[in-house]
Amino acid sequence: MVSSINSAQLASTQIFLRVLREEKQASGGGSSGNDDYYASALNDLMRNYGQDDDGETYDTSLLRAIGAAGGADESTEEVAPISDDIQTASFMTGLKAKLEEMKSSGDGALKAKEMLAALEAGTLTVTDAVNGRQIKAWDAEEDKADRTAEQTSRSDWSSFLKAQLSRDKSGGYELTDAGSHIDKATGESASFVSVEGTYVYLTWPAATTATTA
């Protein structure tokens, strides 16, 4: 049975792929570098989730920055559901748990450590594009009170990510040494993650030099 963590991870991947598919169809561009490897890995992943391989090849550079999935929680202890409102301490509890999970996941470990450090320093920004909200993350273990987010323009995730993520001169997405994306407007490191099914865009002060995808 597919775990809820893996299901959320697959959904994140599919959103990125929809962005890339639309751009590829518009530009007629092709993939390069190690994309054949990532495309093959993606096809295997989709087959594992019961998805048929439609034979298309995608630019899969964004897959490198997606957090790795963890194992299913076999505990029978009942856990309170995490709120989908980024203004709540409940959501921040879930966000910290997600980042702690990513920290031990391999590919996502370096950027997770950066995000946890930014959360502790009060410099991790959480954006909910769909609901038009943005707020600085906080450690809910130390402050259990809810807070009020800043209102921002609402946007679907495909449009938002196309507008926010920085590209190099060749059109590929820029990545930091830790595997994070780069926010075009601020130059900060960026990542798109799912917290118990709620998608959020995270940004924090850049800690490494950017490299191209």
C-alpha positions in Angstrom: 0.0 0.0 0.0 1.3 3.5 -0.9 2.0 5.6 2.2 0.4 9.0 2.6 3.9 10.5 2.6 4.7 8.9 -0.8 1.3 9.9 -2.2 1.9 13.6 -1.3 5.4 13.4 -2.8 4.0 12.0 -6.1 1.4 14.8 -6.2 4.2 17.4 -5.8 6.1 15.7 -8.6 3.1 15.8 -10.9 2.5 19.5 -10.4 6.1 20.2 -11.4 5.8 17.9 -14.4 2.7 19.8 -15.5 4.6 23.1 -15.4 7.5 21.5 -17.4 5.2 19.8 -19.9 3.4 23.1 -20.7 6.7 24.9 -21.1 8.2 22.2 -23.3 5.2 22.2 -25.6 5.4 26.0 -25.9 9.1 26.2 -26.5 9.8 22.9 -28.4 12.9 22.6 -26.2 14.6 19.3 -25.3 16.3 17.9 -22.1 20.0 17.5 -21.6 22.6 16.3 -19.1 21.4 13.6 -16.8 17.7 14.1 -17.7 17.6 10.7 -19.4 18.5 9.1 -16.0 15.8 11.1 -14.2 13.2 10.5 -16.9 13.9 6.7 -16.5 13.6 7.0 -12.8 10.4 8.9 -13.1 8.9 6.3 -15.5 9.7 3.6 -12.9 8.1 5.7 -10.2 5.0 6.2 -12.2 4.7 2.5 -12.9 5.1 1.8 -9.2 2.1 4.0 -8.6 0.1 2.3 -11.3 0.5 5.0 -13.9 1.1 4.0 -17.5 4.2 5.4 -19.3 2.9 7.5 -22.1 6.2 7.5 -23.9 6.8 11.2 -23.5 10.2 12.5 -22.3 10.1 15.4 -19.8 12.6 17.9 -18.6 13.0 16.5 -15.1 15.5 19.0 -13.5 13.0 20.0 -10.9 12.9 16.4 -9.5 16.3 16.8 -8.0 14.9 19.4 -5.6 11.9 17.6 -4.5 12.1 16.2 -0.9 12.6 12.5 -0.6 9.7 10.4 0.8 9.9 8.6 4.1 8.5 5.3 5.4 5.0 4.8 6.5 4.2 5.5 10.2 3.3 2.1 11.7 2.3 3.6 15.0 -1.2 3.0 16.2 -1.2 6.1 18.4 -3.9 8.6 17.3 -2.4 11.9 16.2 -4.3 15.2 15.9 -4.6 16.3 12.2 -2.4 19.1 11.0 -4.2 22.3 10.0 -4.0 23.4 6.4 -3.9 27.0 7.5 -0.4 28.4 7.5 -1.4 30.9 10.1 -1.8 28.3 12.8 0.7 26.7 15.3 -0.7 23.3 14.2 0.5 23.9 10.6 3.9 25.0 11.9 4.2 21.8 13.9 3.5 19.8 10.8 6.0 21.9 8.8 8.8 21.3 11.3 8.1 17.6 11.3 8.2 17.5 7.5 11.6 19.2 7.5 12.9 16.9 10.2 11.8 14.0 8.0 13.5 15.5 4.9 16.7 16.0 6.9 17.2 12.2 7.1 16.0 11.5 3.5 19.3 11.7 1.5 18.7 14.0 -1.5 16.7 16.5 0.5 18.9 16.5 3.6 21.0 19.5 2.9 18.2 21.9 2.0 16.2 20.6 4.9 19.0 21.5 7.3 19.1 25.0 5.8 15.3 25.4 6.2 15.4 24.2 9.8 18.1 26.6 10.6 16.1 29.4 8.9 13.0 28.4 10.9 15.0 28.6 14.1 16.3 32.0 13.1 12.9 33.3 12.1 13.9 33.8 8.4 11.9 31.0 6.8 9.0 32.4 4.7 6.0 30.3 4.0 3.7 31.2 1.0 0.3 29.7 0.3 -0.2 30.9 -3.2 -3.7 29.4 -3.7 -5.1 31.3 -0.6 -2.9 34.3 -1.1 -1.1 34.2 2.3 2.5 34.6 3.3 4.0 34.4 6.8 7.3 33.8 8.6 7.6 30.3 10.0 8.0 29.9 13.8 8.7 27.0 16.2 5.3 26.0 17.6 7.0 24.1 20.4 8.1 27.4 21.8 5.1 29.5 20.8 1.8 27.7 20.5 -0.2 30.8 19.5 -1.6 31.3 16.0 -0.5 34.4 14.0 -1.8 36.5 11.1 -0.4 36.1 7.7 0.2 38.9 5.1 -2.2 38.9 2.2 -0.7 38.3 -1.2 -2.1 37.8 -4.7 -3.8 34.5 -5.2 -2.4 32.1 -7.9 -2.6 28.5 -9.0 0.6 26.7 -8.4 1.6 26.1 -12.0 1.5 29.9 -12.8 3.1 30.8 -9.5 6.1 28.5 -9.9 6.7 29.6 -13.5 6.8 33.2 -12.3 8.9 32.6 -9.1 11.6 30.2 -10.0 14.9 31.6 -11.4 16.4 30.3 -14.6 19.8 30.5 -16.2 20.6 31.8 -19.7 19.8 28.5 -21.3 16.3 28.4 -19.7 17.0 25.7 -17.2 16.1 26.1 -13.5 18.9 27.3 -11.3 19.8 25.2 -8.2 22.0 25.9 -5.2 24.6 23.4 -4.0 22.1 22.1 -1.5 19.6 21.3 -4.3 17.3 24.2 -3.6 15.7 26.4 -6.3 16.2 30.1 -6.4 13.5 32.7 -5.9 13.6 35.1 -8.9 12.4 38.1 -6.9 14.6 37.9 -3.8 17.5 35.6 -4.8 16.8 33.5 -1.8 16.8 29.7 -1.8 13.4 28.2 -2.4 11.6 24.8 -2.2 8.1 23.6 -2.9 6.8 21.0 -0.4 3.7 19.3 0.8 2.8 19.4 4.5 0.1 16.8 5.2 -1.3 17.5 1.7 -1.0 21.3 1.9 1.3 22.7 -0.7 3.6 25.6 0.3 6.4 27.5 -1.2 9.3 28.1 1.2 12.1 30.7 0.9 15.1 31.4 3.1 18.4 33.4 2.9 20.8 31.7 0.4 23.6 29.8 2.0 25.3 28.4 -1.0 26.4 29.3 -4.5 23.9 28.6 -7.3 24.6 26.0 -10.0 22.6 25.3 -13.1 20.2 22.4 -13.5 
